Amino acid sequence: MKKQRVYLDNCCFNRPYDSQEQIRIRLESEAKLDIQSRIKEGKVLLVWSFMLDFENSKNIDIEKRDKISGWQQFADSYFMGTTNTEKMADDLVLKGFKSIDAVYIACAIESKCDYFLTTDKGILGRKRLVSEVKIANPIEYIIENGDNHEK
């Protein structure tokens, strides 16, 4: 069976560092940590890109920034962008996505990811407008792909 290729955006990587007072945030954090375990175990392939490097580099919390950038070592591939990335992102902006979100999604599409994982409500609210990659939050991913111990 083909391993799934997943792209986690920066807000997804940051979810475990957010305040865990809300149940939704705790559940998303747990699901994201489970996905990270699947990546480390080689059950799921992580795709990294220039956009993750760019946005994470702006994190003022050096410890969080370093921990997140450390995930690049587990990536199966690194997407540097193509001449089509900007055009694809522009098309997504026309569908109502923010510019930075549009570039993230374009990276996931061009790198042929099965899933684009995010906790961003704005992206999740427009996910039906994108057919080239499945957009989901970490909880949805776990529900759709089963418990880590099942695979």
C-alpha beads as a LAMMPS data file, in Angstrom:
LAMMPS data file: protein, C-alpha beads

151 atoms
150 bonds

1 atom types
1 bond types

-500.0 500.0 xlo xhi
-500.0 500.0 ylo yhi
-500.0 500.0 zlo zhi

Masses

1 110.0

Atoms # bond

1 1 1 0.000 0.000 0.000
2 1 1 1.277 3.457 -0.958
3 1 1 2.302 5.619 1.984
4 1 1 0.423 8.868 2.281
5 1 1 2.243 12.134 1.717
6 1 1 1.238 14.818 4.211
7 1 1 2.004 18.501 4.433
8 1 1 1.526 20.191 7.804
9 1 1 1.354 23.969 7.766
10 1 1 3.025 26.110 10.408
11 1 1 -0.104 26.556 12.535
12 1 1 -0.404 22.767 12.679
13 1 1 3.195 22.436 13.849
14 1 1 2.540 25.113 16.479
15 1 1 -0.707 23.598 17.820
16 1 1 0.890 21.686 20.756
17 1 1 2.483 24.966 21.920
18 1 1 -0.874 26.780 22.070
19 1 1 -2.839 27.131 25.306
20 1 1 -4.475 23.760 25.918
21 1 1 -7.477 25.120 27.849
22 1 1 -9.967 24.481 25.031
23 1 1 -10.868 20.846 24.355
24 1 1 -10.650 21.358 20.561
25 1 1 -7.069 22.595 20.849
26 1 1 -6.112 19.687 23.137
27 1 1 -7.635 17.176 20.732
28 1 1 -5.945 18.766 17.705
29 1 1 -2.641 18.730 19.608
30 1 1 -2.990 15.039 20.475
31 1 1 -3.924 14.185 16.898
32 1 1 -0.993 16.191 15.546
33 1 1 1.408 14.436 17.939
34 1 1 0.042 11.073 16.762
35 1 1 0.667 12.087 13.145
36 1 1 4.235 13.030 14.093
37 1 1 4.668 9.530 15.548
38 1 1 3.467 8.038 12.263
39 1 1 6.015 10.182 10.430
40 1 1 8.858 9.093 12.716
41 1 1 7.807 5.446 12.324
42 1 1 7.838 5.791 8.533
43 1 1 4.103 5.084 8.202
44 1 1 3.427 8.515 6.694
45 1 1 5.696 10.662 4.502
46 1 1 6.215 14.293 5.535
47 1 1 6.730 16.936 2.868
48 1 1 8.607 20.104 3.860
49 1 1 8.870 23.340 1.896
50 1 1 10.405 26.773 1.680
51 1 1 7.160 28.176 3.123
52 1 1 7.593 26.279 6.385
53 1 1 11.152 27.575 6.628
54 1 1 10.000 31.116 5.851
55 1 1 7.093 31.311 8.276
56 1 1 8.838 29.415 11.067
57 1 1 11.859 31.729 10.792
58 1 1 9.598 34.578 11.970
59 1 1 8.761 32.811 15.254
60 1 1 10.202 34.944 18.046
61 1 1 10.282 31.965 20.433
62 1 1 13.665 30.458 19.572
63 1 1 12.978 27.160 21.360
64 1 1 9.700 26.574 19.483
65 1 1 11.278 27.692 16.214
66 1 1 14.144 25.222 16.646
67 1 1 11.857 22.337 17.614
68 1 1 9.639 22.923 14.598
69 1 1 12.543 23.307 12.173
70 1 1 13.945 20.053 13.557
71 1 1 11.068 18.244 11.874
72 1 1 12.640 18.925 8.501
73 1 1 15.033 16.038 9.179
74 1 1 12.055 13.663 9.092
75 1 1 10.792 14.976 5.761
76 1 1 10.728 12.599 2.839
77 1 1 11.111 15.511 0.436
78 1 1 11.696 19.251 0.307
79 1 1 9.639 21.382 -2.068
80 1 1 11.468 24.503 -3.244
81 1 1 8.704 25.933 -5.417
82 1 1 8.349 26.105 -9.176
83 1 1 7.400 28.695 -11.732
84 1 1 3.826 27.475 -11.307
85 1 1 3.661 27.938 -7.509
86 1 1 2.900 31.657 -7.658
87 1 1 0.244 31.239 -10.354
88 1 1 -1.431 28.435 -8.448
89 1 1 -1.364 30.534 -5.254
90 1 1 -2.861 33.505 -7.127
91 1 1 -5.721 31.268 -8.303
92 1 1 -6.323 30.169 -4.697
93 1 1 -6.375 33.804 -3.523
94 1 1 -9.147 34.415 -6.058
95 1 1 -11.085 31.643 -4.276
96 1 1 -10.785 33.579 -1.001
97 1 1 -7.655 32.139 0.625
98 1 1 -5.132 34.466 2.283
99 1 1 -1.915 34.851 0.276
100 1 1 0.335 32.938 2.677
101 1 1 -2.241 30.144 3.021
102 1 1 -2.570 29.960 -0.756
103 1 1 1.184 29.440 -1.147
104 1 1 1.123 26.681 1.490
105 1 1 -1.699 24.888 -0.317
106 1 1 0.028 25.333 -3.678
107 1 1 3.151 23.713 -2.205
108 1 1 1.109 20.728 -1.016
109 1 1 -0.594 20.364 -4.389
110 1 1 2.589 20.657 -6.430
111 1 1 4.466 18.216 -4.215
112 1 1 1.625 15.739 -4.774
113 1 1 0.544 15.431 -1.158
114 1 1 -2.467 13.358 -0.254
115 1 1 -3.277 15.625 2.705
116 1 1 -2.732 19.249 3.651
117 1 1 -3.114 19.386 7.433
118 1 1 -3.960 22.608 9.222
119 1 1 -5.733 23.960 12.277
120 1 1 -6.487 27.267 10.538
121 1 1 -10.260 27.870 10.576
122 1 1 -10.079 30.130 7.501
123 1 1 -8.469 27.413 5.402
124 1 1 -10.715 24.676 6.782
125 1 1 -13.796 26.774 6.015
126 1 1 -12.818 26.934 2.343
127 1 1 -11.459 23.399 1.922
128 1 1 -14.317 22.384 -0.374
129 1 1 -12.899 24.841 -2.946
130 1 1 -9.749 22.727 -3.408
131 1 1 -9.924 19.331 -5.077
132 1 1 -6.238 18.664 -5.797
133 1 1 -5.320 17.852 -2.173
134 1 1 -7.466 16.796 0.769
135 1 1 -7.488 19.601 3.355
136 1 1 -8.170 18.440 6.906
137 1 1 -7.398 19.229 10.499
138 1 1 -5.353 16.635 12.431
139 1 1 -8.450 15.180 14.121
140 1 1 -10.152 14.559 10.775
141 1 1 -6.983 12.915 9.500
142 1 1 -6.884 10.481 12.441
143 1 1 -10.590 9.678 12.045
144 1 1 -10.191 9.044 8.302
145 1 1 -6.986 7.016 8.610
146 1 1 -7.533 5.023 11.767
147 1 1 -5.753 4.729 15.045
148 1 1 -1.955 4.724 14.903
149 1 1 -1.890 1.200 16.327
150 1 1 -4.165 -0.131 13.580
151 1 1 -1.656 0.432 10.769

Bonds

1 1 1 2
2 1 2 3
3 1 3 4
4 1 4 5
5 1 5 6
6 1 6 7
7 1 7 8
8 1 8 9
9 1 9 10
10 1 10 11
11 1 11 12
12 1 12 13
13 1 13 14
14 1 14 15
15 1 15 16
16 1 16 17
17 1 17 18
18 1 18 19
19 1 19 20
20 1 20 21
21 1 21 22
22 1 22 23
23 1 23 24
24 1 24 25
25 1 25 26
26 1 26 27
27 1 27 28
28 1 28 29
29 1 29 30
30 1 30 31
31 1 31 32
32 1 32 33
33 1 33 34
34 1 34 35
35 1 35 36
36 1 36 37
37 1 37 38
38 1 38 39
39 1 39 40
40 1 40 41
41 1 41 42
42 1 42 43
43 1 43 44
44 1 44 45
45 1 45 46
46 1 46 47
47 1 47 48
48 1 48 49
49 1 49 50
50 1 50 51
51 1 51 52
52 1 52 53
53 1 53 54
54 1 54 55
55 1 55 56
56 1 56 57
57 1 57 58
58 1 58 59
59 1 59 60
60 1 60 61
61 1 61 62
62 1 62 63
63 1 63 64
64 1 64 65
65 1 65 66
66 1 66 67
67 1 67 68
68 1 68 69
69 1 69 70
70 1 70 71
71 1 71 72
72 1 72 73
73 1 73 74
74 1 74 75
75 1 75 76
76 1 76 77
77 1 77 78
78 1 78 79
79 1 79 80
80 1 80 81
81 1 81 82
82 1 82 83
83 1 83 84
84 1 84 85
85 1 85 86
86 1 86 87
87 1 87 88
88 1 88 89
89 1 89 90
90 1 90 91
91 1 91 92
92 1 92 93
93 1 93 94
94 1 94 95
95 1 95 96
96 1 96 97
97 1 97 98
98 1 98 99
99 1 99 100
100 1 100 101
101 1 101 102
102 1 102 103
103 1 103 104
104 1 104 105
105 1 105 106
106 1 106 107
107 1 107 108
108 1 108 109
109 1 109 110
110 1 110 111
111 1 111 112
112 1 112 113
113 1 113 114
114 1 114 115
115 1 115 116
116 1 116 117
117 1 117 118
118 1 118 119
119 1 119 120
120 1 120 121
121 1 121 122
122 1 122 123
123 1 123 124
124 1 124 125
125 1 125 126
126 1 126 127
127 1 127 128
128 1 128 129
129 1 129 130
130 1 130 131
131 1 131 132
132 1 132 133
133 1 133 134
134 1 134 135
135 1 135 136
136 1 136 137
137 1 137 138
138 1 138 139
139 1 139 140
140 1 140 141
141 1 141 142
142 1 142 143
143 1 143 144
144 1 144 145
145 1 145 146
146 1 146 147
147 1 147 148
148 1 148 149
149 1 149 150
150 1 150 151
